[in-house]
Amino acid sequence: MEPMVAIPKEVLDIMKPESVKALATVDASGQPHAIVCGSIAPCPIDAGKVIVGEILMKKAAANLAATKKATMTITSGMTSYELVLK
């Protein structure tokens, strides 16, 4: 298992309520699924993790449980970052 890395400050700086946050997951057959996330925040006890509010994300939650694979894109203005979630 790869070690967690701290989320860079540049990413944390744009992780605000007004930024656009998209979560993409994949199911066991390889079918992708993407949603817009309203609530995400850095984990206060682990700098390598984010917390996602699990509201209306039944399919994404099932995909995460099944495959443990996801990416999150965070965009604010002309700045975007991708987090590969493991």
Secondary structure, DSSP 8 states (H G I E B T S, - for coil): --------HHHHHH-STTSEEEEEEE-TTS-EEEEEES-EEE-TT-TT-EEE--SS-HHHHHHHHHH--EEEEEEETTEEEEEEE-
